[in-house]
Amino acid sequence: MALAFTTASASGPRLSPFSLPPPYPLRASPSCGLDAVIAPFPRPRRCGCGAAVRCAKRTGKRRYPSEKKRLDRRHKELLRQAAPVEGSEGRESGYWRLSKLAVPARDDPGKDFTGISLPLLQAIAKAIKFPVASMLPDEVFTVIRKSFDARKVLKEPQFTYTVDMDVKKLLDMEPRAWDFIARLEPKLGAVEYMPKEKLASDLVSMLNASNKGYDHELGIRDTHNGSICPQDKKPRVAVIGSGPSGLFASLVLGELGADVTLLERGQPVEQRGRDIGALAVRRILQSESNFCFGEGGAGTWSDGKLVTRIGRNTDGVQAVMQTFVHFGAPPNILVDGKPHLGTDKLVPLLRNFRHHLRELGVTIRFNARVDDLIVEDRQVKGIVVSDSELRPGSGSQKLSFDAVVLAVGHSARDTYNMLQQHNVDMSPKSFAYPVTLFFSPAYLKKARVGLRIEHPQELINSIQYSELAAEVQKGRGRIPVADYKIVKSVGEKNAEELDIAEQSRSCYSFCMCPGGQVVLTSTDPSELCINGMSFSRRASKWANSALVVTVSSHDFKPFRSHGPLAGVEFQREFERRAAVMGGGNFVVPAQRVTDFISNRLSVTTLPPSSYRLGVRPSKLHELFPPYITEALQQSIIMIDREMPGFFAKEALLHGVETRTSSPLQISRYGETYESTSLQGLYPIGEGAGYAGGILSAAVDEKCPQKQPIKYASENLRHNLGF
C-alpha cells in the first residue's frame, strides 16, 4: 500500500487519512445484547425440563466452582497417596517441598540473598509445626524459588519462598524433629512429599549421558573420547540463525555427533556491540548487524527475561536454565521468581556458548545470509549463501546439506519472501481474541501492535511499593526494581457480523523493562520500530513497557494480496508512518499520555526520554486507525484505576511497537518438526511462529516436556538417519 502525505507544515508532515478498513465500533450498540453475542451459534440443546444447555470449557482461574472443588479433591488425594503413611518408616527418608513460605520484606535479608535466614526458618517451623525455629539446621533446607510479592491485597510486602527439606539429613542432625515429620500432612500447593530430590541438569551433561548408550551401536561421536564413526557417515545439517532456538539446536545436534554448520547473517556479539554503539552515537544503521540481527538474536539487547508461559518447572525449561548457568549465567536465575539476565550478562554467556560449539566441531559462519533454498522434488538439498554485506545473489555460494533447521527471528522478512516463492505452507498467526465471557486468552499466538510507554522508575516504584520504594536504590537495595504486568479487555463488536471469538480487543503490557531504556529495532532506514532493554542491575532512571493491542484477520484485509505475509505488510505500514511522523533520521514520534488520551498535541516540549536518538512531539493518536487508538486509550484509563499515577504528565508514549512476535507461522508436523511442504526443512523458534521469548525459543513450546532430551535424541537420530 502506497503511503501518501502532504508537504511539511510548521507542526511537521501531515499524514493522509488512514486507508485501512473501517473498524467495528468498540462500544456496544444499545441493540447489541447477549442475544446478539450468541446469535452465530447453533441453537442449544434442551434437556427434558425445557432448560437450555450451554456449555463452555473454562480453564485456570475461570473454572466453575464445582469443577475447582472436584479438581482440588483429586489433587489432595494424589498428594496423600504419594506420601508415606503417617508414622511409617517410609517417612524417615525422602524430601518435602514446602511452598508459599512468606517472610515479611522488612525481615528478609533482601532480593540477592538465596540462603536460609532465621525469618525463613521461622516460616518453615510454622509450616511443619516445629516449636523452636532456631533448632532447625540450615543445612537440611534448599531454596528452590524466591519471589517478591507487593500486591495491595497483602498486609505488607513479602518475599515468598519454595524450599526443599531433606528428611534423612534433618533426622540425623535433629532427631527430635521426627514427631513432627511423622505427622506432617500434604497440602495442595503448600506441602508435597517427594521420594527423591528433583535435580535438573544442563543439556551438555544430559546429552553426554544420553550418548553413552548409542556410541558403539549407531556410531555416534563421544565428545570426550573422540570420533568413532567415519566422517562421511555424519549427517550434514545447516542451522540458519544464532538466536536461542538456533544455538540450542546446534548444541543438541553437535553433541549427538552431526556435522553442523551454523549460519548467522549478522556479526558476532563483540562486533555487533560496536555496530549498535555506532547506531546510538552516529546514527549509522547496519542492515545486518543491529538490535535484531546478530549473534544471540533480538533478545541479546533486551531485558533478557527468562520467564515463560510454557511452565517454569518443566524439564525442558529447567534444562535450558541450567545450561545458561553452565555457560556463565549467575546461579540466582535458578531461584529468582522473575529471572532476567540483562544485556551485560548475555554477552559473555554467548561468547562461552560459541566457544563450546566450536569445540564440538560446529562450523560457525557469521556475516552469512541465506538467500535461497536448493529444492529438488519438494525436498531441500541445500542452501544458497552470500556475504550479508553484499546484495542478495552477489558472490553467492551453493552448499549441500541433508537437512536445514530454519531458526530465523521475527524480523527476517526477506526469508519469509523466499519461503513464499517456494510455496512453503505458512499462515497468519491465530487471531482469535480472548473473550471475557467464554474463553481463556493465549497471548503467545496473537498478532499485536501498539506503543511503548515510559515513566520515571521512581514513580513506578512509588506506585507499586509505597513507602518501601526507598529500599530499591536503583537496583542495589534489598527490594527488586518495581515492574508491572497488565492485561485488559476492552470493547465489543457486532456478533451478527463477526465471529464470537472476535468480540473484544485485548490490550496488555509486553516486555516491561524496569530500570531500562527505549531502543531502536529498525532494520530498514525507511521504517521505524522500537523495543526496550535493561542491564542486569536495572539501574536506569526510567521504566518502559510496550502497550499493545491484539489485531485480527479482519484488520489485514487491505493486504490480502500478500497472502500469508499480510501481517508483515501490516507491520510495515505502521513502521513507515512512524518514520514519517518522526521526521526521519531515526527520531521517534512521542506524545504525553495526557495528550494522547485527549486526542490533542497541547505542548511542543516533552518530558525527558531514555531514547538516545531523539523524540519529536507528534500526534500519536492519529498514527493508528481509531479502533486501535481507542483500545489503547481505554486501557490506559483502566490501568490508572488499578495503579493510580500511571496516567501521569511525566508518562511519555513512543511509537511504534510492532515486532512483539512473528506475524505468521510456518506449518510443520507436530512429531518431527519437519515442514509440511518441504522435506528436510525444520522450522523452529520465534521466527517460525512457535515461541515468544528467549526461553520458549530455546525449548520450542511444541517439544514434549517430560523427557525432552530422550525425545530430541530419538527424534533427531530417526529423522537424520544416524
VOVEX-933653 format. One record per residue (C-alpha): x, y, z; residue number from 1. Coordinates in Angstrom, 1 decimal. Example, Ala and Ser with C-alpha at 12.3 -4.5 7.8 and 13.67 -1.06 7.14 Angstrom:
! VOVEX-933653
        x        y        z   seq
     12.3     -4.5      7.8     1
     13.7     -1.1      7.1     2
***
This chain:
! VOVEX-933653
        x        y        z   seq
      0.0      0.0      0.0     1
      1.5      3.4     -1.0     2
      1.8      5.9      1.7     3
      0.9      9.5      0.7     4
      1.5     12.6      2.7     5
      1.2     16.4      2.1     6
      4.1     18.9      2.3     7
      5.5     19.6      5.7     8
      4.0     22.3      7.8     9
      5.1     24.0     11.0    10
      4.0     21.1     13.0    11
      5.6     18.5     10.8    12
      4.3     16.4      7.9    13
      0.6     15.7      7.9    14
     -0.4     12.1      7.0    15
     -3.2     11.4      4.6    16
     -6.3      9.8      6.1    17
     -5.7      6.2      7.1    18
     -7.0      3.8      4.4    19
     -7.4      0.5      6.4    20
    -10.9     -0.9      6.6    21
    -13.5      0.8      8.7    22
    -13.4     -0.7     12.2    23
    -16.3     -2.2     14.0    24
    -17.3      0.0     16.9    25
    -15.6     -0.7     20.2    26
    -18.6      0.3     22.3    27
    -21.6     -2.0     22.0    28
    -24.7     -0.5     20.4    29
    -27.9     -0.5     22.5    30
    -29.3     -3.3     20.4    31
    -26.3     -5.5     20.8    32
    -27.1     -7.5     23.9    33
    -26.5    -11.1     24.9    34
    -28.8    -12.4     22.2    35
    -26.6    -10.8     19.6    36
    -23.5    -12.3     21.2    37
    -24.8    -15.9     21.0    38
    -26.6    -15.5     17.7    39
    -23.9    -17.0     15.5    40
    -24.0    -20.3     17.5    41
    -26.3    -23.2     16.6    42
    -29.4    -23.5     18.8    43
    -28.5    -25.1     22.1    44
    -29.8    -28.5     23.0    45
    -32.5    -28.6     25.7    46
    -32.8    -31.1     28.5    47
    -36.1    -32.8     29.5    48
    -37.2    -30.0     31.7    49
    -37.0    -27.5     28.9    50
    -34.0    -25.6     30.1    51
    -31.3    -24.6     27.6    52
    -28.0    -26.3     28.0    53
    -25.0    -24.1     27.1    54
    -21.5    -25.4     28.0    55
    -18.2    -23.6     27.7    56
    -14.9    -25.1     28.7    57
    -13.2    -23.0     31.3    58
     -9.6    -23.4     32.5    59
     -7.4    -21.9     35.2    60
     -9.0    -19.3     37.4    61
    -12.1    -19.3     35.2    62
    -13.2    -22.8     36.1    63
    -16.6    -23.3     37.6    64
    -16.5    -23.5     41.4    65
    -17.9    -27.1     41.4    66
    -15.1    -28.1     39.0    67
    -12.5    -26.4     41.1    68
    -13.6    -28.3     44.2    69
    -13.6    -31.6     42.3    70
    -10.0    -31.0     41.0    71
     -8.9    -29.9     44.5    72
    -10.2    -33.1     46.0    73
     -8.5    -35.1     43.3    74
     -5.2    -33.4     43.8    75
     -5.3    -33.7     47.5    76
     -6.0    -37.5     47.2    77
     -3.0    -37.8     44.8    78
     -0.8    -35.9     47.3    79
     -1.9    -38.2     50.1    80
     -1.2    -41.3     48.0    81
      2.3    -40.1     47.1    82
      3.3    -39.5     50.8    83
      4.2    -42.5     53.1    84
      1.6    -43.3     55.8    85
      1.8    -41.1     58.9    86
      4.4    -42.5     61.4    87
      5.7    -45.2     59.0    88
      9.4    -45.9     58.4    89
      9.0    -44.5     54.9    90
      8.9    -41.0     56.3    91
     12.4    -41.4     57.6    92
     13.8    -40.5     54.1    93
     12.8    -38.5     51.0    94
     12.1    -34.8     50.7    95
      9.3    -32.5     51.5    96
      8.7    -29.4     49.3    97
      7.4    -26.5     51.3    98
      5.8    -23.7     49.2    99
      4.2    -20.3     49.9   100
      6.6    -19.6     52.8   101
      6.1    -15.9     53.5   102
      8.8    -13.7     55.0   103
      7.9    -10.0     55.6   104
     10.1     -7.8     53.4   105
     11.3     -5.8     56.5   106
     12.7     -9.0     58.0   107
     14.3    -10.6     54.9   108
     18.0    -10.1     54.0   109
     16.9     -9.0     50.5   110
     16.5    -10.0     46.9   111
     20.1    -11.1     46.3   112
     20.2    -13.5     49.3   113
     19.2    -17.0     48.4   114
     20.3    -18.8     51.6   115
     18.4    -19.8     54.8   116
     17.8    -16.9     57.1   117
     16.3    -17.0     60.6   118
     13.0    -15.4     59.4   119
     12.8    -18.1     56.8   120
     13.4    -20.8     59.4   121
     10.6    -19.4     61.4   122
      8.3    -19.7     58.4   123
      9.5    -23.3     57.9   124
      8.9    -24.1     61.5   125
      5.4    -22.8     61.3   126
      4.7    -24.9     58.2   127
      5.9    -28.2     59.8   128
      4.6    -27.1     63.3   129
      8.1    -27.3     64.9   130
      8.2    -25.3     68.1   131
     11.7    -23.8     68.0   132
     12.9    -22.4     64.7   133
     16.4    -21.9     65.8   134
     16.8    -25.6     66.5   135
     16.3    -26.4     62.8   136
     19.7    -26.9     61.0   137
     20.2    -24.7     57.9   138
     22.0    -27.5     56.0   139
     18.8    -29.6     55.5   140
     17.0    -26.9     53.5   141
     17.5    -25.7     50.0   142
     15.8    -22.6     48.5   143
     14.2    -23.6     45.2   144
     12.3    -20.4     44.4   145
     12.3    -16.8     45.9   146
      9.9    -14.1     44.6   147
      8.8    -10.7     45.8   148
      5.1    -10.0     46.4   149
      3.9     -6.4     46.9   150
      0.3     -6.8     45.9   151
     -2.1     -4.4     47.6   152
     -4.2     -7.2     49.0   153
     -1.4     -8.2     51.4   154
     -1.0     -6.6     54.8   155
      2.6     -5.8     53.9   156
      5.1     -6.7     51.1   157
      6.8    -10.1     51.5   158
      9.2    -12.5     50.0   159
      7.7    -15.8     49.1   160
      9.8    -19.0     49.2   161
      9.7    -22.6     48.0   162
     12.1    -24.8     50.0   163
     13.1    -28.5     49.8   164
     13.6    -30.3     53.1   165
     16.0    -33.4     53.3   166
     14.3    -35.6     55.8   167
     17.2    -38.0     56.4   168
     19.6    -35.2     57.0   169
     17.2    -33.5     59.3   170
     16.6    -36.5     61.4   171
     20.4    -37.2     61.6   172
     21.1    -33.7     62.8   173
     17.9    -33.1     64.9   174
     16.2    -36.4     65.9   175
     13.6    -34.6     67.9   176
     12.0    -33.5     64.6   177
     10.7    -37.0     64.0   178
      7.4    -36.4     65.8   179
      6.6    -33.5     63.5   180
      7.8    -35.2     60.3   181
      5.7    -38.3     61.2   182
      2.5    -36.2     61.5   183
      3.2    -33.8     58.6   184
      0.2    -33.7     56.2   185
      0.4    -33.0     52.5   186
     -1.4    -29.8     51.5   187
     -2.3    -28.8     48.0   188
      0.1    -26.1     46.8   189
      1.9    -25.9     50.1   190
      3.3    -29.2     51.3   191
      4.3    -32.0     48.9   192
      6.3    -35.2     49.5   193
      8.9    -36.4     47.1   194
     10.7    -39.8     47.3   195
     13.8    -38.3     45.9   196
     15.2    -34.8     45.2   197
     14.2    -33.2     41.9   198
     17.5    -32.3     40.3   199
     17.8    -30.6     36.9   200
     20.9    -30.9     34.8   201
     22.3    -28.8     31.9   202
     21.9    -30.0     28.3   203
     25.6    -30.7     27.9   204
     25.7    -33.2     30.7   205
     22.3    -34.7     29.8   206
     23.3    -35.3     26.2   207
     26.7    -36.7     27.1   208
     24.9    -39.2     29.4   209
     22.3    -39.9     26.7   210
     25.0    -40.6     24.1   211
     26.7    -43.4     26.0   212
     24.1    -45.9     25.1   213
     24.4    -45.2     21.4   214
     28.1    -44.7     20.8   215
     29.0    -48.2     19.6   216
     25.6    -49.2     18.3   217
     24.9    -46.3     16.0   218
     28.4    -44.8     15.6   219
     27.7    -41.5     17.4   220
     30.7    -39.5     18.3   221
     31.6    -39.4     22.0   222
     32.6    -35.8     22.8   223
     35.1    -37.0     25.4   224
     36.8    -39.9     23.7   225
     36.9    -38.6     20.1   226
     35.1    -39.7     16.9   227
     34.3    -43.4     16.5   228
     32.5    -43.1     13.2   229
     33.7    -42.3      9.7   230
     33.3    -38.6      8.8   231
     31.3    -39.3      5.7   232
     28.5    -41.0      7.7   233
     27.6    -38.0      9.7   234
     24.5    -36.2      8.5   235
     25.3    -32.6      7.4   236
     22.9    -30.1      8.9   237
     22.6    -26.4      8.4   238
     21.2    -24.3     11.2   239
     20.1    -20.8     10.0   240
     20.1    -18.2     12.7   241
     22.0    -18.0     16.0   242
     19.2    -16.9     18.3   243
     18.2    -19.1     21.2   244
     16.5    -21.8     19.0   245
     19.4    -21.9     16.6   246
     22.0    -22.1     19.3   247
     20.3    -24.8     21.2   248
     19.5    -26.8     18.0   249
     23.3    -26.6     17.1   250
     24.2    -27.7     20.7   251
     21.9    -30.7     20.6   252
     22.9    -31.7     17.1   253
     26.6    -31.2     17.8   254
     26.5    -33.2     21.0   255
     24.7    -36.0     19.1   256
     27.5    -36.1     16.5   257
     26.0    -34.4     13.4   258
     28.2    -32.3     11.1   259
     26.6    -28.9     11.9   260
     27.1    -25.6     10.2   261
     25.6    -22.6     12.0   262
     25.0    -19.6      9.7   263
     24.3    -16.1     11.1   264
     23.6    -13.2      8.8   265
     24.8    -10.7     11.5   266
     28.0    -10.3     13.4   267
     29.5    -12.0     16.5   268
     28.4    -10.3     19.7   269
     31.6     -8.3     20.1   270
     31.3     -6.6     16.7   271
     27.6     -6.4     17.0   272
     28.0     -4.3     20.1   273
     30.2     -1.9     18.3   274
     27.7     -1.6     15.4   275
     24.9     -0.9     17.9   276
     27.2      1.8     19.5   277
     27.7      3.4     16.1   278
     23.9      3.5     15.7   279
     23.3      5.1     19.0   280
     26.1      7.7     18.6   281
     26.4      8.4     14.8   282
     23.0      7.1     13.6   283
     24.7      4.5     11.3   284
     22.3      1.6     10.8   285
     24.0     -1.6      9.7   286
     21.2     -3.6      8.0   287
     22.6     -7.0      9.0   288
     24.1     -6.1     12.4   289
     21.7     -4.3     14.8   290
     19.3     -4.8     17.6   291
     17.5     -7.6     15.6   292
     20.3     -9.3     13.7   293
     23.4    -10.8     15.0   294
     24.7    -13.5     17.4   295
     22.1    -14.2     20.1   296
     19.2    -12.8     18.2   297
     16.9     -9.9     19.2   298
     16.9    -11.0     22.8   299
     20.5    -10.2     23.3   300
     19.9     -6.4     23.5   301
     16.7     -6.6     25.5   302
     15.8     -7.1     29.2   303
     17.0    -10.7     28.9   304
     13.8    -12.0     30.6   305
     13.8    -15.7     31.4   306
     10.1    -16.1     32.1   307
      7.7    -18.2     30.1   308
      4.1    -19.3     30.0   309
      5.0    -22.9     29.0   310
      5.8    -23.9     32.6   311
      8.8    -22.8     34.7   312
      9.2    -26.2     36.3   313
      9.0    -28.4     33.2   314
     12.1    -30.5     32.5   315
     12.8    -28.7     29.2   316
     12.8    -25.2     30.8   317
     14.9    -26.3     33.7   318
     17.4    -27.9     31.4   319
     17.7    -24.7     29.4   320
     18.1    -22.6     32.6   321
     20.8    -24.9     33.9   322
     22.6    -24.7     30.5   323
     22.6    -20.9     30.8   324
     24.3    -21.3     34.2   325
     26.7    -23.8     32.7   326
     27.8    -21.1     30.2   327
     28.2    -18.3     32.7   328
     24.8    -17.0     33.8   329
     24.6    -16.2     37.5   330
     23.1    -19.2     39.5   331
     20.5    -17.0     41.1   332
     18.4    -17.2     37.9   333
     17.5    -20.7     39.0   334
     15.9    -19.3     42.2   335
     14.6    -15.9     41.2   336
     10.8    -15.9     40.7   337
     11.3    -13.4     37.8   338
     14.7    -14.2     36.4   339
     16.4    -12.0     33.9   340
     20.0    -11.6     32.7   341
     20.4     -8.2     31.1   342
     22.5     -7.5     28.1   343
     25.7     -7.2     30.1   344
     25.3    -10.8     31.3   345
     24.1    -12.2     27.9   346
     27.2    -11.0     26.0   347
     29.8    -13.2     27.9   348
     27.3    -16.1     28.0   349
     27.0    -16.1     24.2   350
     30.8    -15.9     23.9   351
     31.1    -19.1     26.0   352
     28.3    -20.8     24.1   353
     30.1    -20.1     20.8   354
     33.4    -21.5     22.1   355
     31.8    -24.7     23.2   356
     30.0    -25.2     19.9   357
     33.4    -24.8     18.1   358
     35.0    -27.3     20.4   359
     32.2    -29.7     19.4   360
     33.2    -29.3     15.8   361
     30.3    -27.0     14.8   362
     31.2    -24.7     12.0   363
     30.0    -21.1     12.7   364
     29.8    -18.6      9.9   365
     29.0    -15.0     10.6   366
     28.1    -12.4      8.0   367
     26.5    -15.3      6.0   368
     23.0    -14.6      4.7   369
     20.9    -17.4      3.3   370
     19.3    -16.1      0.1   371
     17.6    -19.3     -1.1   372
     17.0    -23.0     -0.7   373
     18.1    -25.6     -3.1   374
     14.9    -27.7     -3.7   375
     14.5    -30.9     -5.8   376
     11.2    -32.7     -5.9   377
      9.9    -30.8     -2.9   378
     13.0    -31.8     -0.8   379
     15.6    -29.4      0.5   380
     19.0    -30.4     -0.8   381
     21.0    -27.3      0.3   382
     21.1    -23.6      0.6   383
     22.5    -20.5     -1.3   384
     24.6    -18.3      0.9   385
     26.1    -14.9      0.3   386
     28.1    -12.3      2.2   387
     25.5    -10.3      4.0   388
     27.4     -7.1      3.2   389
     26.7     -7.6     -0.5   390
     23.4     -7.6     -2.4   391
     21.4    -10.9     -2.5   392
     22.9    -13.1     -5.1   393
     26.2    -11.3     -5.3   394
     29.1    -13.7     -4.9   395
     26.7    -16.4     -3.7   396
     27.8    -19.9     -2.8   397
     25.8    -23.2     -3.1   398
     26.1    -25.6     -0.2   399
     24.7    -29.1      0.1   400
     23.1    -30.4      3.3   401
     21.0    -33.3      4.4   402
     18.7    -31.1      6.5   403
     18.1    -27.4      7.1   404
     17.0    -26.1     10.5   405
     15.3    -22.8     10.0   406
     15.8    -20.8     13.2   407
     15.4    -17.2     12.0   408
     13.9    -14.4     14.1   409
     10.7    -12.5     13.6   410
     12.4     -9.7     11.6   411
     13.8    -12.0      8.8   412
     11.2    -10.7      6.3   413
     13.4    -11.5      3.2   414
     13.4    -15.1      4.4   415
      9.6    -15.2      4.5   416
      9.5    -13.9      1.0   417
     11.9    -16.6     -0.2   418
      9.8    -19.3      1.5   419
      6.7    -17.9     -0.2   420
      8.4    -18.3     -3.6   421
      8.9    -22.0     -2.7   422
      5.2    -22.3     -1.8   423
      6.1    -23.2      1.7   424
      2.9    -23.6      3.8   425
      2.6    -20.6      6.0   426
     -0.3    -18.9      7.6   427
     -1.0    -15.7      9.6   428
     -1.0    -16.2     13.4   429
     -4.1    -17.3     15.1   430
     -6.0    -14.0     15.5   431
     -8.9    -15.1     17.7   432
     -9.4    -12.6     20.5   433
     -9.6    -13.5     24.2   434
    -13.3    -13.2     25.0   435
    -14.1    -12.3     28.6   436
    -17.2    -14.4     28.8   437
    -16.2    -17.7     27.3   438
    -12.5    -18.1     26.5   439
     -9.1    -18.0     28.2   440
     -6.5    -15.8     26.4   441
     -3.5    -17.4     24.8   442
     -1.3    -14.4     24.2   443
      1.7    -16.1     22.6   444
     -0.2    -16.7     19.3   445
     -1.6    -13.2     18.8   446
     -0.5    -10.5     16.4   447
     -0.4     -7.2     18.1   448
      0.7     -3.6     17.6   449
      1.0     -0.6     19.9   450
      3.2      2.0     21.6   451
      5.9      1.9     24.3   452
      5.1      3.9     27.4   453
      7.9      5.3     29.6   454
      7.7      6.6     33.2   455
     10.3      7.7     35.7   456
     11.3      4.5     37.5   457
     10.9      6.2     40.9   458
      7.2      6.9     40.0   459
      6.6      3.1     39.3   460
      8.5      2.2     42.5   461
      6.2      4.6     44.4   462
      3.0      3.3     42.8   463
      3.9     -0.4     43.4   464
      5.7     -0.2     46.8   465
      4.5      3.0     48.5   466
      6.8      3.7     51.5   467
      9.0      0.7     50.6   468
     10.1      2.4     47.4   469
     13.2      3.9     49.1   470
     14.6      0.4     49.5   471
     15.1     -0.1     45.8   472
     18.1      2.2     45.5   473
     18.5      1.8     41.7   474
     18.7     -1.9     41.8   475
     21.2     -2.1     44.6   476
     18.8     -2.2     47.5   477
     17.0     -5.1     49.3   478
     13.9     -4.8     47.2   479
     13.8     -5.5     43.4   480
     13.2     -2.7     41.0   481
      9.4     -2.4     40.6   482
      7.7     -3.7     37.4   483
      4.1     -4.4     36.3   484
      2.2     -6.8     34.2   485
     -1.2     -5.7     32.8   486
     -3.9     -7.3     30.8   487
     -7.1     -5.5     29.8   488
    -10.0     -6.5     27.6   489
    -12.0     -3.6     26.0   490
    -14.9     -3.1     23.7   491
    -17.3     -5.3     22.0   492
    -18.2     -5.9     18.3   493
    -21.3     -6.8     16.5   494
    -21.6    -10.5     16.8   495
    -24.0    -10.7     13.9   496
    -21.2     -9.7     11.6   497
    -18.2    -11.1     13.4   498
    -17.3    -14.5     14.9   499
    -17.9    -15.0     18.6   500
    -14.2    -15.1     19.1   501
    -13.8    -11.5     17.8   502
    -15.9     -9.6     20.3   503
    -13.2     -7.7     22.2   504
     -9.7     -6.5     21.9   505
     -7.0     -7.2     24.5   506
     -4.5     -4.6     25.5   507
     -1.6     -5.7     27.6   508
      1.9     -4.8     28.7   509
      4.7     -6.5     26.9   510
      8.4     -6.7     27.5   511
      8.3     -4.4     30.6   512
     11.8     -3.1     31.2   513
     12.3     -1.7     34.7   514
     15.4      0.4     35.0   515
     15.7      0.3     31.2   516
     15.7      2.3     28.1   517
     13.9      2.6     24.8   518
     16.0      1.4     21.8   519
     15.6      1.4     18.0   520
     14.9     -2.0     16.4   521
     14.5     -0.9     12.8   522
     16.3     -3.0     10.1   523
     15.4     -0.6      7.3   524
     16.1      3.2      7.4   525
     12.6      3.9      5.9   526
     10.9      2.1      8.8   527
     10.8      2.9     12.5   528
     10.1      0.5     15.3   529
     11.3      0.3     18.9   530
     11.7     -2.0     21.9   531
     13.0     -1.9     25.4   532
     16.2     -3.2     27.1   533
     17.8     -3.3     30.5   534
     21.1     -4.2     32.0   535
     21.3     -6.7     34.8   536
     21.2     -4.2     37.7   537
     18.3     -2.3     36.1   538
     19.8      1.0     37.4   539
     18.4      3.4     34.8   540
     16.1      6.1     36.0   541
     13.4      5.1     33.5   542
     10.8      2.3     33.3   543
      9.3      1.4     29.9   544
      6.9     -1.2     28.6   545
      5.0     -1.8     25.4   546
      1.2     -1.4     25.5   547
      0.0     -3.5     22.6   548
     -3.4     -4.4     21.1   549
     -4.4     -7.6     19.5   550
     -5.4     -7.4     15.9   551
     -7.5     -9.8     13.8   552
     -7.6    -11.1     10.3   553
    -10.2     -8.5      9.5   554
     -7.6     -5.8     10.1   555
     -5.4     -7.4      7.4   556
     -7.9     -7.2      4.5   557
     -6.1     -4.4      2.6   558
     -3.0     -6.7      2.4   559
     -4.6     -9.9      1.4   560
     -2.8     -9.8     -1.9   561
      0.4    -10.6      0.0   562
     -1.1    -13.9      1.2   563
      0.4    -15.3      4.4   564
      2.7    -12.2      4.5   565
     -0.2     -9.9      5.0   566
      0.8     -9.5      8.7   567
      4.3     -8.4      7.7   568
      2.9     -5.7      5.4   569
      0.5     -4.6      8.1   570
      3.6     -4.1     10.4   571
      5.5     -2.2      7.7   572
      2.6      0.2      7.2   573
      2.8      1.5     10.7   574
      6.6      1.5     10.8   575
      6.7      3.7      7.7   576
      4.0      6.0      9.1   577
      6.0      6.3     12.4   578
      9.2      7.1     10.4   579
      7.4      9.9      8.5   580
      5.8     11.2     11.8   581
      9.2     11.3     13.5   582
     10.7     13.4     10.6   583
     13.4     10.9      9.7   584
     17.0     10.2     11.0   585
     15.5      7.7     13.4   586
     13.8     10.3     15.5   587
     10.9      8.7     17.3   588
      7.4     10.3     17.4   589
      6.3     10.8     21.0   590
      3.4     12.2     22.9   591
      2.4     12.8     26.6   592
     -0.1     10.2     27.8   593
     -2.4     13.0     28.9   594
     -2.5     14.4     25.4   595
     -2.9     11.0     23.8   596
     -6.0     10.4     25.9   597
     -7.4     13.8     25.0   598
     -6.6     13.4     21.2   599
     -4.5     16.6     21.2   600
     -1.0     18.0     21.0   601
     -1.0     20.8     23.5   602
      2.7     21.3     24.0   603
      5.8     21.2     21.9   604
      8.1     20.2     24.8   605
      8.2     16.7     26.1   606
      9.4     15.0     29.3   607
     12.9     13.5     29.2   608
     13.2     10.2     27.4   609
     15.7      7.4     27.5   610
     15.7      7.1     23.7   611
     19.1      8.4     22.7   612
     18.3      9.3     19.1   613
     15.7     12.0     19.9   614
     12.0     12.3     20.2   615
      9.6     14.6     18.4   616
      6.2     15.8     19.7   617
      3.7     14.1     17.5   618
      0.0     13.2     17.2   619
      0.3      9.5     18.0   620
     -3.5      9.3     18.4   621
     -3.5      9.7     14.6   622
     -0.9      7.0     13.9   623
     -3.3      4.0     14.2   624
     -6.8      3.5     13.0   625
     -9.4      4.6     15.6   626
    -10.2      1.1     16.9   627
     -6.6      0.5     18.0   628
     -6.2      4.1     19.4   629
     -9.5      3.8     21.4   630
     -8.5      0.4     22.8   631
     -5.2      1.9     24.0   632
     -6.9      4.9     25.5   633
     -9.5      2.9     27.3   634
     -6.8      0.5     28.6   635
     -4.7      3.3     30.0   636
     -7.6      4.7     31.8   637
     -8.4      1.3     33.3   638
     -4.8      0.8     34.3   639
     -4.7      4.1     36.1   640
     -7.7      2.9     38.3   641
     -5.6      0.0     39.5   642
     -2.3      1.9     39.5   643
     -3.1      5.5     40.5   644
     -0.4      7.7     39.0   645
      0.1      5.6     35.8   646
     -1.8      8.3     33.8   647
      0.7     11.0     34.7   648
      2.1     14.0     33.0   649
      5.6     12.5     33.2   650
      4.5      9.5     31.2   651
      5.6      9.5     27.6   652
      4.4      7.3     24.7   653
      6.8      6.4     21.9   654
      5.9      4.9     18.5   655
      5.8      2.4     17.2   656
      5.9     -1.2     18.7   657
      5.1     -3.8     16.1   658
      7.6     -6.7     16.3   659
      6.4     -8.4     19.5   660
      6.4    -11.8     17.7   661
      6.3    -13.4     14.3   662
      3.2    -12.4     12.4   663
      3.0    -15.8     10.8   664
      3.5    -19.5     11.5   665
      5.3    -21.9      9.2   666
      3.4    -25.2      9.2   667
      5.3    -28.3     10.5   668
      4.5    -31.8     11.7   669
      4.0    -32.0     15.4   670
      6.1    -35.1     16.0   671
      9.1    -34.5     13.7   672
      9.1    -30.7     13.4   673
      9.6    -31.1      9.6   674
      7.9    -28.7      7.3   675
      4.6    -29.9      5.9   676
      5.7    -28.5      2.5   677
      9.3    -29.3      2.1   678
     11.1    -32.5      3.2   679
     14.3    -31.7      5.1   680
     13.3    -28.3      6.3   681
     12.7    -27.9     10.0   682
     11.2    -24.5     11.1   683
     11.7    -23.8     14.8   684
     11.6    -20.9     17.3   685
     10.1    -17.5     17.2   686
     10.6    -16.7     13.6   687
      8.7    -19.8     12.6   688
      5.8    -18.8     14.9   689
      6.3    -21.4     17.7   690
      7.8    -19.3     20.5   691
      7.6    -15.9     22.2   692
     10.7    -15.2     24.1   693
     14.2    -16.4     25.0   694
     13.1    -19.5     27.0   695
     10.3    -20.6     24.8   696
     12.5    -20.2     21.7   697
     15.3    -22.3     23.3   698
     12.8    -25.0     24.3   699
     10.3    -24.5     21.5   700
      6.9    -24.9     23.0   701
      5.9    -27.9     20.9   702
      8.6    -30.0     22.4   703
      7.4    -32.8     24.8   704
      8.4    -31.5     28.2   705
      8.6    -34.7     30.3   706
     11.5    -36.3     28.6   707
     12.9    -33.6     26.2   708
     16.4    -35.0     25.9   709
     15.3    -38.6     25.2   710
     12.7    -37.3     22.7   711
     15.2    -35.0     21.0   712
     17.8    -37.7     20.7   713
     15.5    -40.4     19.4   714
     13.7    -37.9     17.0   715
     16.9    -36.5     15.5   716
     18.6    -39.9     15.1   717
     15.5    -41.2     13.3   718
     14.9    -38.2     11.1   719
     18.5    -37.5     10.1   720
     19.5    -41.2      9.7   721
     22.1    -41.7     12.5   722
***
